[in-house]
Amino acid sequence: MTRRDFVRTTAATTAALTWLGAKIAPNVFAADAGKPALLGGQRAHPGGWPKWPDWRKEWEPEILDILRSGRWSRAGSGGKVPVFEEEWAKLLGAKKALATASGTTALITSLYAVGVDAGDEVIVAPYTFIATYNSVLIQKALPVFADTDPETFTMDPKSIESRITERTKAILPVHIYGMPCYMDEINAIAKKHKLAVVEDACQAWLAEYKGRKCGTLGDLGCFSFQNSKHIPSGEGGAVTGMNEKLVDKCHSYHNCGRSFGANTGTGSFTRGNNFRMQHFQASILLSQFEKLKKETAHRQANADYLIAGLNEIGGIAPARLPEKSRAVWHVFPMRYDATQFNGLTKSQFMKALSAEGISSGGGYHEQYNDGLLDEAINSAGYKRLWNVKRLKAYRESFKDLKGNAQVCANMVRISQNMLLADRSAMDHILDAIRKIKAYSAELAKKA
């Protein structure tokens, strides 16, 4: 058949199908829309998803001016970084803010400022990005894991006190995925044992707990502006706090130990590092404040809609949040119960979701079993700081993290840019899950 014959035949066939479709039941030639795509049904979500990150041309002139000026570093006075610090503190309701090179360097700086040193122990949330662990290890301190609450996906306050020893210096809760921790309980334990609290709010920009923003609830709060984050600048971070003197101490440390504000001395009078943000990064961040506020509200509205729908479906539950709190959903996590899906495994469920046009992930795994901590506690330095008995007991304690193991096994998450889609896309997500659940027995057999 020539190309012309093929086009003519195809056109005629299409016309005939259109005429027939008008005479008989609609969609007669379509796949069964009620079935999952893996079983021959239509995809629940036929389109794409909003891209991330989102660049806007109107941000470019100021950045070009900064680059052409040749003054890119924040070393010295003036420039965009101090402006960002002032505005970020104001946005969060913090007394003061410090811009840093990354969320990781914000954590390292904060732990130094509250006095964490070699041989100390820090109570850490295990369900988090690996940078939380690393920030403690960099201080030559031991990250001691509280368990994860399987319903909140955050640090379980009830598991903290049993981990405290005479060496414990601080608690490092993580507002993972932008979901606030139970900070009243955590702060009460910290006060009782005279411990510092450093919030890992690296995924919690504008998240709220009882009328206050995450990052202002402990001694210091840490944020990340890495490329995937809701307010990105490629890399970048910030420290926030209600104690200006403590934030000034962070400033000195992040600027090679130089005197700053209430943290005074001569020259480079204290230990320090170079964790400074650059002016063009601050400009990128300042341009996104209004965008962050609008998109946060959009994500929250769509998440509320998904939560209501999931509660009706059953078998895949959203996180339980503290009362009077608002999450910002860096990702939207769900607790998958295979028993309510006829034994369909989590990986099979995610494969079925993908076929519906809805990508998903499994969340963090039990990273303390990956070898990083084994390398640390087997090093000469850690063996000098802790005895063999303590390090052995520490390694064995990972087996006690039953709640965290459960979260790692059952978590399914969708990305934050999906929450930026319109309401019909949220219906597509819920429709896909309904279809998969209705046909879960058949899908389990097919796999």
C-alpha positions in Angstrom: 0.0 0.0 0.0 1.3 3.4 -0.9 1.4 6.2 1.6 -1.5 8.0 -0.2 -3.6 4.8 -0.1 -2.8 4.3 3.6 -3.9 7.9 4.4 -7.1 7.5 2.3 -8.0 4.1 3.9 -7.3 5.4 7.4 -9.5 8.5 6.9 -12.4 6.4 5.6 -12.1 4.0 8.5 -12.1 6.9 11.0 -15.2 8.3 9.4 -17.0 5.0 9.6 -16.1 4.5 13.2 -17.3 8.0 14.0 -20.6 7.3 12.3 -21.0 3.9 14.0 -20.1 5.5 17.4 -23.0 7.9 17.0 -25.5 5.0 16.2 -24.5 2.6 18.9 -23.3 2.8 22.5 -20.5 5.4 23.1 -17.0 4.1 23.7 -17.9 0.7 22.3 -14.4 0.6 20.7 -12.6 1.9 23.8 -11.0 -0.3 26.4 -13.0 -0.9 29.6 -12.5 2.4 31.4 -13.4 0.7 34.8 -10.5 -1.6 34.7 -6.9 -0.8 35.6 -4.6 0.0 32.7 -2.6 -3.1 33.4 -5.7 -5.2 32.7 -6.6 -3.3 29.5 -8.4 -0.3 30.9 -7.8 3.3 30.1 -5.2 5.3 31.9 -6.7 7.2 34.8 -4.4 10.2 34.1 -3.7 10.6 30.3 -1.8 13.9 30.6 1.5 15.0 32.1 2.4 16.8 35.4 3.7 20.3 36.1 7.5 20.5 35.6 9.9 21.3 38.4 11.7 23.6 39.0 9.8 26.4 37.4 11.9 29.2 35.9 10.6 32.7 35.0 12.2 35.2 32.7 11.3 38.2 34.8 13.8 37.0 37.4 16.7 37.2 35.0 17.6 41.0 34.9 18.5 41.3 38.6 20.6 38.1 38.4 22.4 39.4 35.4 23.1 42.7 37.1 24.7 40.7 40.0 26.8 38.6 37.7 28.0 41.6 35.7 28.9 43.4 38.9 31.6 40.8 39.7 30.4 40.9 43.3 29.1 37.4 43.8 30.3 36.4 47.3 28.5 37.6 50.5 31.9 38.2 52.1 31.8 41.8 53.3 28.7 43.9 53.7 25.7 44.7 51.4 24.3 42.7 48.6 21.3 40.4 48.3 22.1 37.8 51.0 21.4 40.0 54.0 18.2 41.1 52.3 17.1 37.5 51.9 18.0 36.8 55.6 15.9 39.6 56.8 12.9 38.7 54.6 13.2 35.0 55.4 13.1 35.7 59.1 10.1 37.9 58.6 8.2 35.3 56.5 8.7 32.7 59.2 8.3 34.9 62.3 11.8 34.2 63.4 14.0 36.7 65.2 16.9 36.2 62.9 18.0 34.1 59.9 21.3 33.1 58.4 21.7 32.1 54.8 24.1 29.1 54.2 25.5 27.1 51.3 23.0 24.2 51.7 20.6 22.5 54.1 23.4 20.2 55.2 25.7 23.1 56.1 22.8 24.7 58.0 22.5 21.6 60.1 26.3 21.3 60.7 26.4 25.0 61.7 23.4 24.7 64.0 24.8 21.6 65.8 28.1 23.4 66.3 26.3 26.5 67.7 24.3 24.5 70.3 27.5 22.8 71.5 27.5 19.4 69.9 31.1 18.1 69.9 33.2 15.0 69.5 32.0 12.2 71.8 28.5 13.7 72.2 25.3 11.9 71.3 22.3 13.4 69.4 18.8 11.9 69.3 17.9 11.8 65.6 14.9 10.8 63.5 15.8 7.8 61.4 13.2 8.5 58.6 15.0 11.3 56.8 17.4 12.2 54.1 20.9 11.0 54.8 22.2 14.5 55.4 20.6 14.5 58.8 22.8 11.6 59.8 25.9 13.1 58.2 25.5 16.4 60.0 25.9 14.6 63.3 28.7 12.4 62.1 30.7 15.5 60.9 30.8 16.7 64.5 32.3 13.3 65.5 29.1 12.7 67.5 26.8 9.7 67.5 23.4 9.8 65.9 21.2 7.8 68.3 17.8 7.0 66.6 14.5 7.5 68.3 11.8 5.4 66.5 9.4 6.6 63.9 5.7 6.7 64.6 4.0 4.6 61.9 1.0 6.9 61.7 2.8 10.2 61.6 6.0 9.2 59.8 7.9 11.5 62.2 9.9 11.1 65.4 7.9 9.3 68.1 8.3 11.3 71.3 7.5 8.3 73.4 10.7 6.6 72.2 13.1 9.5 73.0 13.8 9.3 76.7 14.9 5.6 76.6 17.7 6.7 74.2 19.1 9.6 76.4 22.4 9.0 78.1 24.9 11.1 80.0 26.4 12.1 76.7 23.2 13.2 75.0 23.6 16.9 73.9 20.6 17.6 71.6 17.5 16.3 69.9 17.2 16.6 66.1 13.6 16.1 65.0 12.8 16.1 61.3 9.6 17.7 59.8 9.9 15.1 57.1 8.0 15.8 53.8 6.9 19.1 55.3 4.9 17.4 58.1 5.4 19.0 61.6 6.6 16.9 64.4 5.0 16.7 67.8 7.1 19.6 69.1 5.4 20.3 72.4 6.3 16.8 73.6 9.8 16.9 72.1 10.5 20.3 73.7 9.2 19.2 77.1 11.6 16.2 77.0 14.5 18.5 76.0 13.7 21.0 78.8 13.5 18.2 81.4 17.0 16.8 80.4 18.6 20.2 79.5 19.0 19.3 75.8 19.1 21.6 72.8 16.6 21.2 70.0 17.6 21.7 66.4 14.7 21.3 63.9 15.5 19.8 60.6 12.9 21.8 58.6 14.8 21.3 55.3 11.5 20.1 53.7 9.1 22.3 55.8 9.0 25.8 54.3 5.9 27.5 55.8 4.7 24.4 57.6 2.8 25.4 60.8 2.5 23.9 64.3 0.0 25.5 66.6 0.2 28.9 65.0 4.0 29.0 64.6 6.1 28.2 61.6 8.5 25.2 61.7 12.0 26.4 62.2 11.0 28.7 65.0 9.9 26.0 67.5 13.3 24.8 68.8 16.6 26.5 69.6 17.4 26.6 65.8 15.8 25.6 62.6 17.4 24.5 59.4 16.1 24.8 55.8 17.2 23.6 52.3 16.8 25.3 49.0 18.2 22.5 46.9 16.8 22.0 43.3 13.9 19.8 44.3 12.7 22.0 47.1 9.6 24.2 47.1 11.8 27.3 47.0 14.9 26.3 45.1 18.2 28.0 44.2 20.1 25.0 43.0 21.8 24.7 46.4 21.4 26.8 49.4 20.1 26.7 53.0 19.2 28.8 56.0 19.3 28.7 59.8 16.5 30.4 61.8 16.1 31.1 65.5 14.4 33.1 68.2 17.7 33.7 70.0 19.6 36.4 68.1 22.9 35.7 69.9 22.7 32.0 69.0 22.1 32.9 65.3 25.1 35.3 65.5 27.2 32.4 66.7 26.0 30.4 63.6 27.0 33.4 61.4 30.6 33.4 62.8 31.0 29.7 62.3 29.7 29.8 58.7 32.0 32.7 57.9 35.4 31.2 58.8 35.0 31.9 62.5 34.9 35.7 62.2 33.3 38.0 64.7 29.7 38.9 64.1 27.0 40.7 66.0 26.7 39.6 69.6 29.4 36.9 68.9 32.4 39.1 69.2 36.1 38.6 69.3 39.3 39.5 67.4 39.8 38.3 63.9 38.9 34.7 63.3 38.5 34.0 67.0 36.4 30.8 66.9 36.3 27.6 64.9 34.6 28.1 61.6 34.0 27.0 58.1 33.0 28.7 54.8 29.3 27.9 54.3 28.3 31.2 52.7 25.5 31.7 50.2 26.1 33.7 47.0 24.2 36.9 46.1 22.7 35.5 42.9 21.3 32.6 44.9 19.7 35.0 47.3 18.2 36.9 44.4 16.6 33.7 43.0 15.1 32.9 46.4 13.7 36.4 47.0 12.0 36.3 43.6 10.0 33.2 44.7 8.5 34.3 48.0 5.0 35.1 46.6 5.2 32.0 44.3 6.0 29.9 47.4 3.0 31.2 49.3 0.6 30.6 46.4 1.9 27.2 45.6 1.9 26.1 49.2 -1.8 27.0 49.5 -2.5 25.1 46.2 -0.6 22.0 47.4 -2.5 22.1 50.8 -5.9 22.3 49.1 -5.1 19.4 46.8 -3.7 17.3 49.7 -6.8 18.0 51.8 -8.9 16.7 48.8 -6.7 13.6 48.5 -6.9 12.9 52.2 -10.7 13.0 52.2 -10.8 10.7 49.2 -8.3 8.2 50.6 -10.2 8.0 53.8 -13.2 6.8 51.8 -11.3 4.3 49.8 -9.4 2.6 52.7 -6.3 0.5 52.7 -4.0 3.4 51.8 -4.0 6.0 54.6 -2.5 9.5 54.8 -0.3 10.6 57.6 -1.8 11.7 61.0 -0.8 15.3 61.7 -0.6 17.0 65.1 -3.7 19.1 66.0 -3.7 22.7 64.8 -0.9 22.0 62.3 -0.5 22.4 58.6 1.8 20.3 56.4 3.3 21.7 53.2 3.8 18.3 51.5 7.3 18.2 50.0 6.0 14.8 48.9 2.5 13.4 49.7 3.1 10.1 51.6 0.6 7.3 52.1 0.7 4.1 54.2 -0.1 1.2 52.0 -1.8 -1.9 53.5 -1.4 -4.9 51.2 -3.9 -6.9 53.2 -6.7 -4.6 52.1 -5.6 -5.0 48.5 -5.8 -8.8 48.4 -2.1 -9.2 49.0 -1.0 -7.0 46.1 2.5 -6.1 47.1 3.7 -2.5 47.4 5.8 -2.8 44.3 2.9 -4.3 42.3 0.7 -1.5 43.5 3.2 1.2 42.4 3.6 -0.6 39.0 -0.2 -0.4 38.6 -0.2 3.3 39.5 2.5 4.0 37.0 0.5 2.3 34.2 -2.3 4.8 35.2 0.0 7.7 34.4 0.8 8.3 38.1 4.4 7.9 39.1 5.2 7.1 42.7 8.1 6.2 45.0 8.7 4.0 48.0 10.2 6.7 50.3 13.3 6.3 52.4 14.6 2.9 53.3 16.4 1.7 56.5 19.6 3.7 55.7 21.3 2.8 59.0 21.8 -0.7 57.5 23.6 0.7 54.4 27.1 0.7 55.9 27.6 4.5 56.6 27.2 4.1 60.3 29.3 0.9 60.4 32.1 2.8 58.7 31.9 5.5 61.3 31.7 3.3 64.4 34.5 1.1 63.1 36.8 4.1 62.5 39.8 4.8 64.8 38.2 8.1 65.8 35.0 6.6 67.0 36.7 3.8 68.8 38.8 6.4 70.7 35.6 8.3 71.7 33.4 5.3 72.7 34.2 1.9 74.1 33.6 -1.4 72.3 30.6 -2.3 74.4 28.8 1.0 73.7 29.4 0.8 70.0 28.2 -2.8 69.8 25.0 -1.9 71.7 24.5 1.1 69.5 24.7 -1.1 66.3 22.3 -3.7 67.8 19.8 -1.0 68.7 18.9 -0.5 65.0 16.9 -3.7 65.4 14.6 -1.9 67.9 13.4 0.6 65.3 10.2 -1.4 64.6 8.1 1.6 63.7 10.7 3.0 61.3 11.0 -0.5 59.6 7.2 -0.5 59.2 7.1 3.0 57.6 9.9 2.0 55.2 8.1 -1.1 54.2 4.7 0.4 53.7 5.3 3.9 52.4 4.1 5.0 49.0 4.6 8.7 48.0 3.8 11.0 45.1 5.9 14.0 44.3 5.1 17.6 45.2 4.8 18.9 41.6 1.8 16.5 41.2 0.0 18.5 43.9 0.4 21.6 41.7 -1.9 20.1 39.1 -5.6 21.0 38.9 -8.4 19.3 40.8 -9.3 16.9 38.0 -5.8 15.4 38.3 -6.4 14.6 42.0 -9.6 12.8 40.9 -7.4 10.8 38.5 -5.2 9.8 41.3 -8.1 8.7 43.4 -9.8 6.9 40.5 -6.6 5.0 39.8 -6.4 3.8 43.4 -10.1 2.8 43.4 -9.6 0.8 40.2 -6.5 -0.9 41.5 -8.2 -1.8 44.8 -11.3 -3.2 43.0 -9.2 -5.4 40.7 -6.3 -6.0 43.2 -6.9 -9.8 43.3 -6.7 -10.1 39.6 -3.6 -7.8 39.5 -1.9 -9.9 42.2 -2.4 -13.0 40.1 -1.2 -11.3 36.9 2.1 -10.1 38.4 
